[in-house]
């Protein structure tokens, strides 16, 4: 079953309405209004909703985090059917630099096959295909063949700050048998890319303090520098040539790929190293001199250690010669974690490492931690989703063991104990998080048909 | 001979006039006006002047660097006498942060024994004592006992950009037999501190580039990071525990202290490590676990390697979690050099080091270089200056082989081939380069008497 052309037109208009309502979580802009608009659109499309709320802090300082939208449609003909849950988010990234946008980021401007605007793909575009797919089934058949739930949160772009609390507080509402994660990509050859998991994350800040103020650098002859201390400490944790993390026990929980996973990787289309290097103007060997399948394996399965930022001393532009010994030196490090690694345990290993190497004068702050999540390839939901994607996109699906990125997938999966897959219809180069984000209208339509097909399959499967 | 109390009053008023004329070289503010005011004050004090100018660039882009003021008074009774040259500068450091000043930085506000304002000590206060000393001798004796020259430049605080060109162009004017450098300190016990030299400087920028833009750090699994590369490269050049620079050949030209210099160091008052650590809130061992005389030796004679700045990735405050792999990583390093080290040669050694260690992807830029300068302790001018200082300050003088800081002293010394000593009357904790800079009025008076005494001794010595 497919959406009608009238429904496709409405989909474009609804996405434009959503884009025109800014909802920037990092700046607390428009979140309540956007949530209200989504509730309205869901109601118009026959989906019942509730706005869940949790509080933050106490007393007069109590803040109100953006609400979580819960949506639900029960199957009339089959009320005891299995339940599929769609996870999405209504918040978006900031839009700066505004000057680089060819159309205003909140215009929803349509130009031939593209709708431009912040959130067009991530994640308002994906969300609208899921709402319209349900609505189209309701309109064309008067029912849905399985139970359907929606979770639409408003803090995904800032680390899903309160998501865990929502999951704890409203746990009983979220019971389901399978989860469709917020996104999925379609590559330049129109092949759907399906991710069976996401990496975890440990995000820390490392701070070294020295003299109480920046001092004249002539005193470097006798005063230890926090900038040097930071360089020396960081140097001990990572070998940037091989890509190996040198912290004792770091890889203890990491498991080798199974033979099934290795087969999956080698069956994927080749990694286009030349295209990749050209895109980012890279003139060096890649990490560990990896090539071919090794690159795909690293993206799906290698823990990483990345310096997100480092700073000390004066950093103003054009400030000329300024010879100070800095008072403070800082770095933020993001470690991507793979299945079975626990952020809190890895953090303890990092702290122990610095102590063992004599860096007891360094302060380390745990900023954010997320576990990795992986649904095994053997889970029948994987077959169901990939067959559905291949039937609607009419292309061989590319199945990744894990996205190279991180997200709160593990929170939801651990809370509801269900398989979770990321598949959708965002064009791979749709500029998400950057300027000139857009969604391809042809893919939005195919993506909606994919969700309809998936729901139909899900309603009739006996394998899950 | 001493200044009269009327002359002392005039000195304070002249210094206030100078402070009230801003002259910030890094912002090109008020330099011409300040030079004109100094010329006026010098004329009023009986010193003849010339404004020297060099041009910079060509055609319409030709910039006009601030003028160099040349001043001269010839001895009438002894025209073939030796010549003493005073080097000073009329430009000052910026005044930010303005909010921290208790009096406006260009107010010249007098509060009991202090004159507040940018330049009060560095270097307008020192300059005025030298002008008034000459004027007082002229007034009281109708003559000066030796020939006197002044060089007053306007770019000292920005690295004396055109000083070398002035020295080449007007070389013949600057002939002299001894040089008094711009500054000299007086410690908390009113002891004059005399420096026989300054360290040199090599200031470089190290840049590593990676992907053409900041990219999502999930790609750290395969993309080499310029931030890591910079950390790894810097790590190889310096051992921050011992304070030793690990670049091959770095110390080749460095000579041990002579037994005479060692005696000089051990005869200095002890380095007050406790006071020093309290002042900067240092809770660590000093570099190389040095203490006692070793600290004095390091300040006077150790080459240093200091990270003035390091930066990569996002560094905005409160920007929360931002996991990027930076496109570029930068550091500026200042190396203090000691006698006989040549900045250009050390730069080549640094470049060779990075190549030998496999960092051929790193770009290094030579930003500024200055050689060290040292007048030997045995030079008779040292005895003359220190005896004069002890006679006027009525305290034992502290003689340093070299200041721990750097300046263009070597340019002038090499151009005119004369001994050069830094001695003056700035209170050691007078907040130079910082907010609430001030000069002590009692020290300005004693400092003027010191210069008068020095000129008298210089006019009658037969040893130089």
HADDOCK unambig.tbl for C-alpha pairs under 7 A between the chains (distance, minus, plus):
assign (segid A and resid 210 and name CA) (segid B and resid 282 and name CA) 6.59 0.50 0.50
assign (segid A and resid 211 and name CA) (segid B and resid 280 and name CA) 4.96 0.50 0.50
assign (segid A and resid 211 and name CA) (segid B and resid 281 and name CA) 5.81 0.50 0.50
assign (segid A and resid 211 and name CA) (segid B and resid 282 and name CA) 5.51 0.50 0.50
assign (segid A and resid 212 and name CA) (segid B and resid 280 and name CA) 5.16 0.50 0.50
assign (segid A and resid 212 and name CA) (segid B and resid 281 and name CA) 5.53 0.50 0.50
assign (segid A and resid 217 and name CA) (segid B and resid 306 and name CA) 6.82 0.50 0.50
assign (segid A and resid 218 and name CA) (segid B and resid 404 and name CA) 5.18 0.50 0.50
assign (segid A and resid 218 and name CA) (segid B and resid 405 and name CA) 4.97 0.50 0.50
assign (segid A and resid 219 and name CA) (segid B and resid 404 and name CA) 6.97 0.50 0.50
assign (segid A and resid 220 and name CA) (segid B and resid 304 and name CA) 6.30 0.50 0.50
assign (segid A and resid 220 and name CA) (segid B and resid 306 and name CA) 6.32 0.50 0.50
assign (segid A and resid 221 and name CA) (segid B and resid 298 and name CA) 5.62 0.50 0.50
assign (segid A and resid 221 and name CA) (segid B and resid 299 and name CA) 5.59 0.50 0.50
assign (segid A and resid 221 and name CA) (segid B and resid 302 and name CA) 6.22 0.50 0.50
assign (segid A and resid 221 and name CA) (segid B and resid 304 and name CA) 5.68 0.50 0.50
assign (segid A and resid 222 and name CA) (segid B and resid 286 and name CA) 5.50 0.50 0.50
assign (segid A and resid 222 and name CA) (segid B and resid 287 and name CA) 4.85 0.50 0.50
assign (segid A and resid 222 and name CA) (segid B and resid 295 and name CA) 6.47 0.50 0.50
assign (segid A and resid 222 and name CA) (segid B and resid 298 and name CA) 6.72 0.50 0.50
assign (segid A and resid 222 and name CA) (segid B and resid 299 and name CA) 6.97 0.50 0.50
assign (segid A and resid 223 and name CA) (segid B and resid 286 and name CA) 5.34 0.50 0.50
assign (segid A and resid 223 and name CA) (segid B and resid 287 and name CA) 5.68 0.50 0.50
assign (segid A and resid 224 and name CA) (segid B and resid 286 and name CA) 6.03 0.50 0.50
assign (segid A and resid 224 and name CA) (segid B and resid 287 and name CA) 5.38 0.50 0.50
assign (segid A and resid 227 and name CA) (segid B and resid 307 and name CA) 6.37 0.50 0.50
assign (segid A and resid 228 and name CA) (segid B and resid 240 and name CA) 6.40 0.50 0.50
assign (segid A and resid 228 and name CA) (segid B and resid 307 and name CA) 6.90 0.50 0.50
assign (segid A and resid 231 and name CA) (segid B and resid 231 and name CA) 5.64 0.50 0.50
assign (segid A and resid 231 and name CA) (segid B and resid 235 and name CA) 6.49 0.50 0.50
assign (segid A and resid 232 and name CA) (segid B and resid 235 and name CA) 6.22 0.50 0.50
assign (segid A and resid 235 and name CA) (segid B and resid 231 and name CA) 6.48 0.50 0.50
assign (segid A and resid 235 and name CA) (segid B and resid 232 and name CA) 6.23 0.50 0.50
assign (segid A and resid 235 and name CA) (segid B and resid 235 and name CA) 6.96 0.50 0.50
assign (segid A and resid 240 and name CA) (segid B and resid 228 and name CA) 6.40 0.50 0.50
assign (segid A and resid 280 and name CA) (segid B and resid 211 and name CA) 4.98 0.50 0.50
assign (segid A and resid 280 and name CA) (segid B and resid 212 and name CA) 5.16 0.50 0.50
assign (segid A and resid 281 and name CA) (segid B and resid 211 and name CA) 5.80 0.50 0.50
assign (segid A and resid 281 and name CA) (segid B and resid 212 and name CA) 5.51 0.50 0.50
assign (segid A and resid 282 and name CA) (segid B and resid 210 and name CA) 6.59 0.50 0.50
assign (segid A and resid 282 and name CA) (segid B and resid 211 and name CA) 5.52 0.50 0.50
assign (segid A and resid 286 and name CA) (segid B and resid 222 and name CA) 5.48 0.50 0.50
assign (segid A and resid 286 and name CA) (segid B and resid 223 and name CA) 5.36 0.50 0.50
assign (segid A and resid 286 and name CA) (segid B and resid 224 and name CA) 6.05 0.50 0.50
assign (segid A and resid 287 and name CA) (segid B and resid 222 and name CA) 4.85 0.50 0.50
assign (segid A and resid 287 and name CA) (segid B and resid 223 and name CA) 5.70 0.50 0.50
assign (segid A and resid 287 and name CA) (segid B and resid 224 and name CA) 5.41 0.50 0.50
assign (segid A and resid 295 and name CA) (segid B and resid 222 and name CA) 6.48 0.50 0.50
assign (segid A and resid 298 and name CA) (segid B and resid 221 and name CA) 5.65 0.50 0.50
assign (segid A and resid 298 and name CA) (segid B and resid 222 and name CA) 6.75 0.50 0.50
assign (segid A and resid 299 and name CA) (segid B and resid 221 and name CA) 5.60 0.50 0.50
assign (segid A and resid 299 and name CA) (segid B and resid 222 and name CA) 7.00 0.50 0.50
assign (segid A and resid 302 and name CA) (segid B and resid 221 and name CA) 6.26 0.50 0.50
assign (segid A and resid 304 and name CA) (segid B and resid 220 and name CA) 6.31 0.50 0.50
assign (segid A and resid 304 and name CA) (segid B and resid 221 and name CA) 5.70 0.50 0.50
assign (segid A and resid 306 and name CA) (segid B and resid 217 and name CA) 6.82 0.50 0.50
assign (segid A and resid 306 and name CA) (segid B and resid 220 and name CA) 6.33 0.50 0.50
assign (segid A and resid 306 and name CA) (segid B and resid 325 and name CA) 6.75 0.50 0.50
assign (segid A and resid 307 and name CA) (segid B and resid 227 and name CA) 6.37 0.50 0.50
assign (segid A and resid 307 and name CA) (segid B and resid 228 and name CA) 6.90 0.50 0.50
assign (segid A and resid 307 and name CA) (segid B and resid 325 and name CA) 6.92 0.50 0.50
assign (segid A and resid 308 and name CA) (segid B and resid 313 and name CA) 5.55 0.50 0.50
assign (segid A and resid 308 and name CA) (segid B and resid 323 and name CA) 5.48 0.50 0.50
assign (segid A and resid 308 and name CA) (segid B and resid 324 and name CA) 5.22 0.50 0.50
assign (segid A and resid 308 and name CA) (segid B and resid 325 and name CA) 5.83 0.50 0.50
assign (segid A and resid 308 and name CA) (segid B and resid 326 and name CA) 6.75 0.50 0.50
assign (segid A and resid 309 and name CA) (segid B and resid 312 and name CA) 5.29 0.50 0.50
assign (segid A and resid 309 and name CA) (segid B and resid 313 and name CA) 4.27 0.50 0.50
assign (segid A and resid 309 and name CA) (segid B and resid 314 and name CA) 5.51 0.50 0.50
assign (segid A and resid 309 and name CA) (segid B and resid 315 and name CA) 6.25 0.50 0.50
assign (segid A and resid 310 and name CA) (segid B and resid 310 and name CA) 6.92 0.50 0.50
assign (segid A and resid 310 and name CA) (segid B and resid 311 and name CA) 5.29 0.50 0.50
assign (segid A and resid 310 and name CA) (segid B and resid 312 and name CA) 5.28 0.50 0.50
assign (segid A and resid 310 and name CA) (segid B and resid 313 and name CA) 6.69 0.50 0.50
assign (segid A and resid 311 and name CA) (segid B and resid 310 and name CA) 5.28 0.50 0.50
assign (segid A and resid 311 and name CA) (segid B and resid 311 and name CA) 4.46 0.50 0.50
assign (segid A and resid 311 and name CA) (segid B and resid 312 and name CA) 6.72 0.50 0.50
assign (segid A and resid 311 and name CA) (segid B and resid 315 and name CA) 6.84 0.50 0.50
assign (segid A and resid 312 and name CA) (segid B and resid 309 and name CA) 5.28 0.50 0.50
assign (segid A and resid 312 and name CA) (segid B and resid 310 and name CA) 5.27 0.50 0.50
assign (segid A and resid 312 and name CA) (segid B and resid 311 and name CA) 6.71 0.50 0.50
assign (segid A and resid 313 and name CA) (segid B and resid 308 and name CA) 5.54 0.50 0.50
assign (segid A and resid 313 and name CA) (segid B and resid 309 and name CA) 4.25 0.50 0.50
assign (segid A and resid 313 and name CA) (segid B and resid 310 and name CA) 6.67 0.50 0.50
assign (segid A and resid 314 and name CA) (segid B and resid 309 and name CA) 5.50 0.50 0.50
assign (segid A and resid 315 and name CA) (segid B and resid 309 and name CA) 6.23 0.50 0.50
assign (segid A and resid 315 and name CA) (segid B and resid 311 and name CA) 6.82 0.50 0.50
assign (segid A and resid 323 and name CA) (segid B and resid 308 and name CA) 5.47 0.50 0.50
assign (segid A and resid 323 and name CA) (segid B and resid 334 and name CA) 6.52 0.50 0.50
assign (segid A and resid 324 and name CA) (segid B and resid 308 and name CA) 5.21 0.50 0.50
assign (segid A and resid 325 and name CA) (segid B and resid 306 and name CA) 6.74 0.50 0.50
assign (segid A and resid 325 and name CA) (segid B and resid 307 and name CA) 6.93 0.50 0.50
assign (segid A and resid 325 and name CA) (segid B and resid 308 and name CA) 5.82 0.50 0.50
assign (segid A and resid 326 and name CA) (segid B and resid 308 and name CA) 6.74 0.50 0.50
assign (segid A and resid 334 and name CA) (segid B and resid 323 and name CA) 6.51 0.50 0.50
assign (segid A and resid 404 and name CA) (segid B and resid 218 and name CA) 5.19 0.50 0.50
assign (segid A and resid 405 and name CA) (segid B and resid 218 and name CA) 4.99 0.50 0.50
